[in-house]
Amino acid sequence: MSGLSSDHRRRDAARAGSGAERHPSRRAFLGRSVAATVALGTSRPCPAAGRITDPPPRNKVIDCHAHLQHHSRWTWEEDDRKLITAADRLGIDQLCCSCLTPRRPATAEQFRECNRWVLEAMKRFPGRVLGYCYVNPGYTREAVEEIRRCVRDQGFIGVKLYNEYRCTEPVVFPLIELAIELGVPILHHAGHFHYVSPEQPRISDGGHLAELAGRYPEAKLICAHVCGGGDWEWTIKALRNAPSVFLDTSGSVPDDGVVELAARTLGVSRLLFGCDMSMTASMGRIRAAELSEADKQKVLGGNLEAILKGRKA
């Protein structure tokens, strides 16, 4: 048994010397990443000279893209609680949430109902859930009234637009103009696919959002889930010349190099951390990114905090 133990020690030493552990598996990295993230919020430094000191301040981590469950799902309350629990484990302080109808296009009454449920969640989880007002631009008058009410009267932090219309269609413009007036961001569902999606014939992509930004350069536009919207490299490059469009890093696609390419092409100040319910993968890609710790802090929350400070309502 002692010989076997020695062999193990020799193999471990050789592996360490060869650098074989410099590239751990994704699963191993994510496990370490989660533990390190939680430790950021809970660990205390060793006391010096018998004194207990507080941990250094940690910048706020904000998920710019989260969803609450529609109440037609019988597990909605448990699922919303699980979202908060997952955020606790990953060190996420706040989640910017919308609630979508199971099928679209949504009627005015349906999107109003969704926003009522978001408001209820904001009250159930005070300080943790920040609300996006979801609307269908096809109901222009009702959508404008709903956004104004949610943002001005109920403290919502932005607008959520889905795939009912492309963002370049004129029916969307009054909503963009109102968001500019209120000083709040618009999180827009987006994706670039190399085929026509029969379920999303009017989906916007990075090129459409760049075009919209050319028309409204003062708008705060967020291109959703670069890692869940088809060709992420195309999307990043399509936004090169649209400096007012931010990129949400969320999604379930675990490809390497997304954050690095986005940082090189767009600049770190235009990247926003998001999960879109792919919690561990989305946190892992930021923790694993070849960025400085200061730049990671900007992506994880600093950039979005700066956007939210511009709210005029």
C-alpha positions as CSV (number, residue, x, y, z in Angstrom):
1,M,0.0,0.0,0.0
2,S,2.9,2.4,0.8
3,G,4.3,1.8,-2.7
4,L,1.0,2.6,-4.3
5,S,0.7,5.8,-2.2
6,S,4.2,6.8,-3.3
7,D,3.3,6.3,-7.0
8,H,0.3,8.5,-6.5
9,R,2.5,11.2,-5.0
10,R,5.0,11.0,-7.8
11,R,2.2,11.2,-10.4
12,D,0.7,14.2,-8.6
13,A,4.1,16.0,-8.5
14,A,4.8,15.3,-12.2
15,R,1.4,16.6,-13.1
16,A,1.9,19.7,-11.2
17,G,5.3,20.2,-12.7
18,S,4.0,19.7,-16.2
19,G,1.2,22.2,-15.8
20,A,-1.5,19.7,-16.6
21,E,-3.8,21.3,-14.1
22,R,-3.5,24.8,-15.7
23,H,-6.6,24.0,-17.8
24,P,-9.1,22.3,-15.5
25,S,-12.3,20.8,-16.9
26,R,-15.3,23.1,-17.3
27,R,-17.1,21.2,-14.5
28,A,-14.2,21.5,-12.1
29,F,-13.8,25.2,-12.9
30,L,-17.4,26.0,-12.4
31,G,-17.4,24.2,-9.1
32,R,-14.5,26.2,-7.9
33,S,-16.0,29.4,-9.4
34,V,-19.2,29.0,-7.4
35,A,-17.3,28.3,-4.2
36,A,-15.1,31.4,-4.8
37,T,-18.0,33.6,-5.6
38,V,-19.9,32.6,-2.4
39,A,-16.7,33.1,-0.4
40,L,-16.5,36.7,-1.6
41,G,-19.6,37.5,0.3
42,T,-19.1,35.4,3.3
43,S,-15.4,35.0,4.2
44,R,-13.6,37.1,6.8
45,P,-9.9,37.8,6.8
46,C,-7.7,36.4,9.5
47,P,-7.6,38.8,12.4
48,A,-4.3,40.7,13.0
49,A,-3.0,41.2,16.5
50,G,-6.1,39.7,18.0
51,R,-8.5,42.2,16.2
52,I,-11.4,41.1,14.1
53,T,-11.7,43.1,10.9
54,D,-14.5,43.4,8.4
55,P,-14.1,41.9,4.9
56,P,-13.2,44.3,2.1
57,P,-16.3,45.8,0.4
58,R,-17.5,43.8,-2.6
59,N,-19.1,45.5,-5.6
60,K,-22.8,44.7,-6.2
61,V,-23.4,41.8,-8.6
62,I,-26.5,42.3,-10.8
63,D,-28.1,39.9,-13.2
64,C,-29.4,42.1,-16.0
65,H,-31.6,39.3,-17.5
66,A,-33.8,37.2,-15.3
67,H,-37.4,35.9,-15.5
68,L,-40.2,35.1,-13.0
69,Q,-42.6,32.3,-13.7
70,H,-46.0,32.9,-15.3
71,H,-48.6,32.1,-12.7
72,S,-50.3,29.6,-15.0
73,R,-47.4,27.3,-14.0
74,W,-48.5,25.6,-10.8
75,T,-45.0,25.6,-9.4
76,W,-44.5,29.4,-10.0
77,E,-44.0,30.3,-6.3
78,E,-41.5,27.6,-5.6
79,D,-39.7,28.3,-8.9
80,D,-39.3,32.0,-8.0
81,R,-37.9,31.1,-4.6
82,K,-35.4,28.7,-6.3
83,L,-34.3,31.6,-8.5
84,I,-33.5,33.7,-5.4
85,T,-31.7,30.7,-3.8
86,A,-29.6,30.1,-6.8
87,A,-28.7,33.8,-6.8
88,D,-27.7,33.5,-3.1
89,R,-25.4,30.6,-3.9
90,L,-23.7,32.4,-6.8
91,G,-23.3,35.7,-5.0
92,I,-25.8,37.6,-7.1
93,D,-27.2,40.6,-5.2
94,Q,-30.0,41.7,-7.5
95,L,-31.9,40.3,-10.5
96,C,-33.6,42.4,-13.2
97,C,-36.7,40.4,-13.9
98,S,-39.6,40.3,-16.3
99,C,-42.5,37.9,-16.6
100,L,-43.6,36.8,-20.1
101,T,-46.7,35.2,-21.4
102,P,-46.3,31.6,-22.3
103,R,-47.4,32.4,-25.9
104,R,-47.1,35.5,-27.9
105,P,-48.2,38.0,-29.1
106,A,-49.4,39.1,-25.7
107,T,-52.6,41.1,-25.4
108,A,-52.7,44.3,-23.4
109,E,-54.5,42.6,-20.5
110,Q,-51.9,39.7,-20.5
111,F,-48.9,42.0,-20.3
112,R,-50.5,44.1,-17.6
113,E,-51.1,40.9,-15.6
114,C,-47.5,39.8,-16.0
115,N,-46.3,43.2,-14.7
116,R,-48.6,43.0,-11.7
117,W,-46.9,39.7,-10.8
118,V,-43.5,41.3,-11.2
119,L,-44.5,44.0,-8.8
120,E,-45.7,41.4,-6.3
121,A,-42.3,39.7,-6.6
122,M,-40.5,43.0,-6.0
123,K,-42.5,43.3,-2.7
124,R,-41.9,39.6,-1.8
125,F,-38.1,40.0,-2.4
126,P,-37.4,43.6,-1.6
127,G,-34.1,44.8,-2.9
128,R,-33.4,41.6,-4.7
129,V,-35.9,41.7,-7.6
130,L,-35.8,44.7,-9.9
131,G,-38.6,44.9,-12.4
132,Y,-38.7,45.2,-16.2
133,C,-42.0,46.3,-17.7
134,Y,-42.9,43.8,-20.5
135,V,-45.2,45.1,-23.2
136,N,-46.3,44.3,-26.8
137,P,-45.6,47.3,-29.0
138,G,-48.7,46.4,-31.1
139,Y,-50.9,47.9,-28.4
140,T,-49.2,51.2,-28.6
141,R,-51.4,53.3,-26.4
142,E,-51.7,50.6,-23.7
143,A,-48.0,49.9,-23.9
144,V,-47.1,53.5,-23.4
145,E,-49.5,53.9,-20.5
146,E,-48.2,50.7,-18.9
147,I,-44.5,51.7,-19.1
148,R,-45.2,55.1,-17.7
149,R,-47.2,53.6,-14.8
150,C,-44.7,50.9,-14.0
151,V,-41.6,53.1,-14.2
152,R,-42.9,56.3,-12.7
153,D,-45.3,54.9,-10.1
154,Q,-44.0,51.5,-9.2
155,G,-40.3,51.7,-9.4
156,F,-39.6,49.4,-12.4
157,I,-36.1,49.9,-13.8
158,G,-36.6,49.3,-17.5
159,V,-38.5,47.9,-20.4
160,K,-38.6,44.4,-21.8
161,L,-39.4,43.8,-25.5
162,Y,-39.7,40.4,-27.0
163,N,-40.3,39.1,-30.5
164,E,-43.7,40.4,-31.3
165,Y,-42.1,43.0,-33.6
166,R,-38.6,43.7,-34.9
167,C,-37.1,46.6,-33.1
168,T,-36.8,48.6,-36.4
169,E,-40.5,48.6,-37.0
170,P,-42.1,52.0,-36.5
171,V,-44.6,50.6,-34.0
172,V,-41.7,50.2,-31.6
173,F,-40.5,53.8,-31.9
174,P,-42.9,55.4,-29.4
175,L,-41.7,53.0,-26.7
176,I,-38.1,53.8,-27.4
177,E,-38.8,57.5,-27.1
178,L,-40.6,57.0,-23.8
179,A,-37.7,55.0,-22.4
180,I,-35.4,57.8,-23.4
181,E,-37.7,60.3,-21.6
182,L,-37.7,58.2,-18.5
183,G,-34.0,57.4,-18.6
184,V,-34.4,53.6,-18.4
185,P,-32.9,50.8,-20.5
186,I,-34.7,48.5,-22.9
187,L,-33.7,44.8,-22.8
188,H,-34.6,43.4,-26.2
189,H,-34.8,39.7,-27.1
190,A,-32.4,39.0,-29.9
191,G,-30.7,36.3,-31.9
192,H,-29.0,35.8,-35.2
193,F,-29.7,32.4,-36.8
194,H,-28.7,31.1,-40.2
195,Y,-32.2,29.8,-41.0
196,V,-35.7,31.3,-40.7
197,S,-37.4,30.5,-37.4
198,P,-41.1,29.8,-38.0
199,E,-41.7,30.5,-34.3
200,Q,-40.0,33.8,-34.3
201,P,-40.4,35.4,-37.7
202,R,-39.9,38.9,-36.4
203,I,-36.9,38.3,-34.0
204,S,-34.4,41.2,-33.9
205,D,-30.7,40.6,-34.1
206,G,-27.6,42.7,-33.4
207,G,-27.8,44.4,-36.8
208,H,-31.4,45.5,-36.1
209,L,-30.4,46.9,-32.7
210,A,-27.4,48.7,-34.3
211,E,-29.8,50.2,-36.8
212,L,-32.2,51.3,-34.0
213,A,-29.3,52.8,-32.1
214,G,-28.4,54.9,-35.2
215,R,-31.9,56.3,-35.2
216,Y,-32.0,56.8,-31.4
217,P,-28.3,57.1,-30.2
218,E,-29.5,58.3,-26.8
219,A,-31.5,55.1,-26.1
220,K,-30.0,52.6,-23.6
221,L,-30.4,49.4,-25.6
222,I,-29.4,45.9,-24.3
223,C,-29.0,43.1,-26.8
224,A,-30.1,40.0,-25.0
225,H,-28.4,36.7,-24.4
226,V,-25.4,36.6,-26.7
227,C,-24.8,33.0,-25.6
228,G,-28.4,32.0,-26.4
229,G,-29.1,33.7,-29.6
230,G,-27.5,31.8,-32.4
231,D,-24.3,33.1,-34.0
232,W,-22.6,35.0,-31.2
233,E,-19.6,36.0,-33.2
234,W,-21.8,37.6,-35.8
235,T,-23.8,39.4,-33.1
236,I,-20.7,40.9,-31.4
237,K,-19.3,42.2,-34.7
238,A,-22.7,43.6,-35.8
239,L,-22.6,45.9,-32.7
240,R,-19.1,47.2,-33.3
241,N,-20.3,50.6,-34.6
242,A,-23.2,51.0,-32.3
243,P,-21.6,52.4,-29.1
244,S,-24.9,52.9,-27.3
245,V,-25.9,49.2,-27.4
246,F,-24.9,47.1,-24.5
247,L,-24.4,43.3,-24.8
248,D,-26.0,40.9,-22.3
249,T,-23.6,37.9,-21.8
250,S,-26.3,35.4,-20.7
251,G,-27.3,32.1,-22.3
252,S,-26.8,28.4,-22.0
253,V,-24.2,28.0,-24.8
254,P,-20.9,27.1,-23.1
255,D,-18.5,28.1,-25.9
256,D,-15.2,29.5,-24.9
257,G,-14.0,33.0,-25.9
258,V,-17.3,34.8,-26.1
259,V,-16.5,37.3,-23.3
260,E,-13.0,37.9,-24.5
261,L,-14.0,38.6,-28.1
262,A,-16.8,40.9,-26.9
263,A,-14.4,42.8,-24.6
264,R,-11.9,43.2,-27.5
265,T,-14.5,44.3,-30.0
266,L,-16.9,46.4,-28.0
267,G,-15.0,47.3,-24.9
268,V,-15.6,46.1,-21.3
269,S,-17.8,49.1,-20.5
270,R,-20.5,47.7,-22.9
271,L,-20.8,44.2,-21.4
272,L,-23.5,43.4,-18.9
273,F,-23.6,40.2,-16.8
274,G,-26.8,38.2,-17.2
275,C,-28.0,34.7,-16.8
276,D,-31.4,34.3,-18.5
277,M,-31.9,31.4,-16.1
278,S,-28.6,29.7,-17.1
279,M,-27.2,30.5,-13.7
280,T,-24.0,28.6,-13.2
281,A,-22.8,28.7,-16.9
282,S,-23.4,32.5,-17.1
283,M,-21.5,33.2,-13.8
284,G,-18.8,30.7,-14.8
285,R,-18.1,32.4,-18.2
286,I,-17.4,35.7,-16.4
287,R,-15.3,34.2,-13.7
288,A,-13.3,32.3,-16.3
289,A,-12.8,35.2,-18.7
290,E,-9.3,36.5,-19.3
291,L,-10.1,39.9,-17.9
292,S,-8.7,41.8,-15.0
293,E,-10.5,41.6,-11.7
294,A,-11.4,45.3,-12.1
295,D,-13.0,44.6,-15.5
296,K,-14.9,41.6,-14.2
297,Q,-16.4,43.8,-11.5
298,K,-17.6,46.3,-14.2
299,V,-19.2,43.5,-16.1
300,L,-20.8,41.8,-13.1
301,G,-22.5,45.0,-11.9
302,G,-20.6,48.3,-12.2
303,N,-21.8,48.9,-15.8
304,L,-25.4,48.3,-15.1
305,E,-25.3,50.3,-11.9
306,A,-24.1,53.3,-14.0
307,I,-27.0,52.7,-16.5
308,L,-29.6,52.6,-13.7
309,K,-28.4,55.8,-12.2
310,G,-29.6,57.6,-15.3
311,R,-33.2,57.0,-14.5
312,K,-35.2,60.2,-14.6
313,A,-38.6,59.1,-13.5
